[in-house]
Amino acid sequence: MIDLYTWPTPNGHKIHIMLEETGLAYNVIPVDINKGDQFDPDYLKLSPNNKMPAMVDHDGLGGLGGKPYGLFESGAILMYLAEKTGKFMPADPRGRYEVLQWLMFQMGGVGPMLGQAHHFRNYAPEKIEYAINRYTNEGGRLYNVIDNRLEDREYLAGDYSIADMATMPWILGERQGHSFDDFSNLKDWRERLKARPALQKGWSVMRDEVRSVADQTQDKERWEILFGSKQFERR
């Protein structure tokens, strides 16, 4: 059994999708980032960067027995689960690195840049034109990279893989300032992924827990937990 400490954000959904695709049994342990659960001392022992998701595999490292094995960072968790199950990342070096480079593309570019676009367009208490333009434009560039990559293939790294699972939850179109109609290959890819039953099930994990952007930004205490000075309190 796997204990998954998570919340329904793009990074959380990556792991929900992977677990559903692999059919691994898992237990959802909510980490309500709106209430500050990510700063709980016990949670910080597992995820010292006070972010979610994090995971404990009670079958031991790689499911091979031994004491429970815990890890944090969504990209590392995806790689771990792929290696544990032998699914969604090829074993041969060429195929493996094809997947890993696109996973790193998501981790180093798509997540941070689109996350900032989403923040400054929807969460920031002040509308800072430079920041909105900077991250919206960079988001458009990344959308275009993906669209070009998908010109002659169905998935980012050949076959469906953890690279697709990692990237898809971050592609939110108009909320990040872009229309899917401008990126037809990306649009078709996203719809292709959304049609997968396991992805639908993973995407639905804890959806009822999500509060609207408007509610979150209007609640000063919640905003401080997510974006303000509470993040920097010594614990």
SULWO-V299259 format. One record per residue. N is the residue number from 1. RES is the residue in three letters. SS is DSSP state (2 for helix, 1 for strand, 0 for the rest). OMEGA is omega in whole degrees, 0 to 359 (none if undefined). BURIAL is b if it has 16 or more other ideal C-beta (glycine too) atoms within 10 Angstrom, else e. Layout:
N	RES	SS	OMEGA	BURIAL
N	RES	SS	OMEGA	BURIAL
This chain:
1	MET	0	177	e
2	ILE	1	170	b
3	ASP	1	180	b
4	LEU	1	177	b
5	TYR	1	195	b
6	THR	1	175	b
7	TRP	0	186	b
8	PRO	0	173	b
9	THR	0	176	b
10	PRO	2	180	b
11	ASN	2	175	b
12	GLY	2	182	b
13	HIS	2	176	b
14	LYS	2	185	b
15	ILE	2	175	b
16	HIS	2	182	b
17	ILE	2	181	b
18	MET	2	180	b
19	LEU	2	177	b
20	GLU	2	180	b
21	GLU	2	182	b
22	THR	2	181	b
23	GLY	0	179	e
24	LEU	0	176	b
25	ALA	0	180	e
26	TYR	1	181	b
27	ASN	1	181	e
28	VAL	1	175	b
29	ILE	1	184	b
30	PRO	1	171	b
31	VAL	0	186	b
32	ASP	0	183	e
33	ILE	0	176	b
34	ASN	0	181	b
35	LYS	0	178	e
36	GLY	0	179	b
37	ASP	2	182	b
38	GLN	2	179	b
39	PHE	2	179	e
40	ASP	0	183	e
41	PRO	2	179	e
42	ASP	2	179	e
43	TYR	2	181	b
44	LEU	2	175	e
45	LYS	2	179	e
46	LEU	2	183	b
47	SER	0	187	b
48	PRO	0	178	e
49	ASN	0	182	e
50	ASN	0	175	b
51	LYS	0	173	b
52	MET	0	10	b
53	PRO	0	168	b
54	ALA	1	189	b
55	MET	1	171	b
56	VAL	1	176	b
57	ASP	1	184	b
58	HIS	0	174	e
59	ASP	0	180	b
60	GLY	0	184	e
61	LEU	2	180	e
62	GLY	2	182	e
63	GLY	2	186	b
64	LEU	0	180	e
65	GLY	0	183	e
66	GLY	0	183	e
67	LYS	0	179	e
68	PRO	0	183	e
69	TYR	1	180	b
70	GLY	1	175	b
71	LEU	1	178	b
72	PHE	1	186	b
73	GLU	0	187	b
74	SER	2	179	b
75	GLY	2	178	b
76	ALA	2	179	e
77	ILE	2	178	b
78	LEU	2	179	b
79	MET	2	179	b
80	TYR	2	183	b
81	LEU	2	177	b
82	ALA	2	180	b
83	GLU	2	179	e
84	LYS	2	185	b
85	THR	2	186	b
86	GLY	0	183	e
87	LYS	0	170	b
88	PHE	0	168	b
89	MET	0	184	b
90	PRO	0	177	b
91	ALA	0	182	e
92	ASP	0	186	e
93	PRO	2	182	e
94	ARG	2	180	e
95	GLY	2	180	e
96	ARG	2	182	b
97	TYR	2	173	e
98	GLU	2	177	b
99	VAL	2	186	b
100	LEU	2	180	b
101	GLN	2	178	e
102	TRP	2	172	b
103	LEU	2	178	b
104	MET	2	175	e
105	PHE	2	178	b
106	GLN	2	185	b
107	MET	2	185	b
108	GLY	2	184	e
109	GLY	2	187	b
110	VAL	2	181	b
111	GLY	2	181	b
112	PRO	2	184	e
113	MET	2	179	b
114	LEU	2	174	b
115	GLY	2	178	b
116	GLN	2	176	b
117	ALA	2	180	b
118	HIS	2	181	b
119	HIS	2	186	e
120	PHE	2	178	b
121	ARG	2	190	b
122	ASN	2	187	e
123	TYR	0	188	e
124	ALA	0	181	e
125	PRO	0	176	e
126	GLU	0	177	e
127	LYS	0	182	e
128	ILE	0	188	e
129	GLU	2	181	e
130	TYR	2	181	e
131	ALA	2	179	b
132	ILE	2	181	b
133	ASN	2	182	e
134	ARG	2	186	e
135	TYR	2	174	b
136	THR	2	179	b
137	ASN	2	178	e
138	GLU	2	175	b
139	GLY	2	178	b
140	GLY	2	177	b
141	ARG	2	180	e
142	LEU	2	174	b
143	TYR	2	182	b
144	ASN	2	176	e
145	VAL	2	180	e
146	ILE	2	181	b
147	ASP	2	178	b
148	ASN	2	179	e
149	ARG	2	184	b
150	LEU	2	181	b
151	GLU	2	186	e
152	ASP	2	179	e
153	ARG	0	182	e
154	GLU	0	185	e
155	TYR	1	189	b
156	LEU	0	186	b
157	ALA	0	182	b
158	GLY	1	175	e
159	ASP	0	174	e
160	TYR	0	187	b
161	SER	0	177	b
162	ILE	2	177	b
163	ALA	2	177	b
164	ASP	2	181	b
165	MET	2	181	b
166	ALA	2	188	b
167	THR	2	188	b
168	MET	2	182	b
169	PRO	0	180	b
170	TRP	0	184	b
171	ILE	0	189	b
172	LEU	0	170	b
173	GLY	2	190	b
174	GLU	2	179	e
175	ARG	2	176	e
176	GLN	2	173	b
177	GLY	0	184	b
178	HIS	0	177	b
179	SER	0	177	e
180	PHE	2	180	b
181	ASP	2	178	e
182	ASP	2	184	e
183	PHE	0	191	b
184	SER	2	180	e
185	ASN	2	177	b
186	LEU	2	179	b
187	LYS	2	180	b
188	ASP	2	177	e
189	TRP	2	181	b
190	ARG	2	179	b
191	GLU	2	178	e
192	ARG	2	179	b
193	LEU	2	182	b
194	LYS	2	180	e
195	ALA	0	181	e
196	ARG	0	182	b
197	PRO	2	181	e
198	ALA	2	178	b
199	LEU	2	178	b
200	GLN	2	180	e
201	LYS	2	178	e
202	GLY	2	180	b
203	TRP	2	183	b
204	SER	0	182	e
205	VAL	0	176	b
206	MET	0	181	b
207	ARG	2	179	e
208	ASP	2	181	e
209	GLU	2	186	e
210	VAL	0	173	e
211	ARG	0	183	e
212	SER	0	177	e
213	VAL	2	182	e
214	ALA	2	179	e
215	ASP	2	183	e
216	GLN	2	183	b
217	THR	2	181	b
218	GLN	2	181	e
219	ASP	0	187	e
220	LYS	2	181	e
221	GLU	2	180	e
222	ARG	2	178	b
223	TRP	2	180	b
224	GLU	2	178	e
225	ILE	2	185	b
226	LEU	2	191	b
227	PHE	2	191	e
228	GLY	0	189	e
229	SER	2	181	e
230	LYS	2	179	e
231	GLN	2	190	e
232	PHE	2	177	e
233	GLU	0	178	e
234	ARG	0	183	e
235	ARG	0	none	e
